[in-house]
Amino acid sequence: MDELDSEIVRLLQTDARQSNRELARQLGIAPSTCLERVRALHRRGVIRGYHAEIDPAALNRGVQALVSVQVRPLSRAVIDGFKGFASGLPEVLHTFVLSGGDDFLLHVAVQDLDHLHAFLTDRLSKRGEIIGFRTSVIFQQVSNTVPTRLPAPE
């Protein structure tokens, strides 16, 4: 990505709903050039989609937690199987496969603490491959909604 591509990405991260004409105006380029650059970013997979940020409470998901999970035996079949299981659960927002002491990190969002407890006991604890899990309730979340491109390693 060159500097123009990086600036297009930054501006779209700030407001993905702006028109191509407005984006081109902010960049100081022709709308046709801007449109072709955005299309090229899509083709190359740099821009993978546009999303609406929704308040979890509006979706009846007032409690969020991070659940660290350990599975055994560590094999591709077990990892792929649990990844598929976890990512298919409606309570799970994100499934991360990790290295280190934990094998997975699940970001879950549920109605309340009772539902979190039920999720842990009724869904996770019954899985034979899980040998342990730890849960941390999220009190606040701060996100970097406009990450910038880091310099290439030297």
Residue, then its C-alpha position, 0 to 999 in steps of 0.5 A: m500500500d502506498e500513502l494514498d491507499s493508507e489514507i483511503v483506508r484511514l478515511l474509510q475506517t473513520d466513516a465508511r458511509q461517506s460517498n466516493r465524491e466526498l472521499a475524493r474531495q478529502l484526498g484531493i484526487a479525481p472521483s474516478t481515481c478514488l473509485e478505482r483505488v477503492r476497487a483495487l483495495h477490495r480486489r487485493g483483500v485490503i478492504r474486506g467489508y463495511h460494518a455497522e457498530i451496534d451497541p451490544a445492549a441493544l441486542n440483549r447482550g449486556v454482559q461480555a466476557l473473555v473465556s480462556v480455554q485449554v483443550r487436549p489432546l493438541s491435535r489438528a482434529v481437536i483444534d479444528g473441531f473445537k474452533g468450529f463448535a465455538s464459532g457456531l455458538p450464538e453467544v460467541l462473538h470471536t474465537f481466537v486460536l492461541s499459542g502458549g498456556d491457553d489454546f483458545l480465547l472466546h469473546v462471549a456476550v450474553q444477557d446477564l451473569d446467570h446466562l454466562h454461568a449457564f453458557l459455561t456449565d451447559r455448553l463448555s464444561k460438557r465438552g470432553e476435549i476441554i481440560g480447563f477454562r477461566t473466565s474474565v468479565i469485561f467491565q469496559q472496552v476501548s477499541n482503536t477503530v482506526p489502526t494505521r499501517l505500521p512500518a515494515p520490519e527492517 
